[in-house]
Amino acid sequence: MDGEKSNQKCKNLVLFDIDGTLTHNPGPSAHKRSFEIALKKVHGVDVKLDTSKIHGSTDQQIIKYHLEPFEISDYKLEEVMVEINRTFAKIVDDYQICLIPGVIEGLEYLYGINALIGHVTGNLEPIALAKMKKLGISKFFKLGGYGSDHEERSELVRIAVRKASQKYGFVEKNNVFLIGDTPKDIIAAKRAGVKAIAVTTGTFDAEALHEANYVISNMKEISGIILP
Ligand SMILES: [Mg+2]
């Protein structure tokens, strides 16, 4: 897939959040379980991972949030992240992760119009890539800003845009779209100066996401927003 269209310059860069935007967990989450196992192993603490009050946080922020009550002076972030990645790789096949309806159609549409597709996700990079592989959609994603790159989501947008420019010669600064399911995705897009498309397939409804440039309820609808 890389070869056939790589000679054409891409007009649009489309950056996807993962959880709640591309994927959902119908049951227990391998990602959350990996945090719990890693925090126990590195810090000896028993944590029940709960992101309900911090939707849209990056993985590094989620680690800190759960360690805060223990008044630990050194979060050992690197060590915890290595352990999360190692655990996730081990247990991912035992858990279910699903594609959100309309995602495949949306990705195929973008591929068809030669958009450059990437991630902006709080997920650590190995976890993000493992999820894509499990779902069979790795081929669509060429680059990304990941939770392992930086703690702040707006920085992840900048990192992804920089990679697009360095690796693919992407120059169309006005045609960068960030698609996510939380207000934090919208804030990150605005801070980084790109367009925010919010999708109501996660926890938040259209009212909560109204500050986005566009709000959609199914990924198929991006064909009316991102044009060839
Ligand atoms: Mg999300």
Boltz pocket constraint, residues with backbone or C-beta under 6 A from the ligand:
constraints:
  - pocket:
      binder: B
      contacts: [[A, 17], [A, 18], [A, 19], [A, 20], [A, 21], [A, 56], [A, 180], [A, 181], [A, 182], [A, 202]]
      max_distance: 6.0
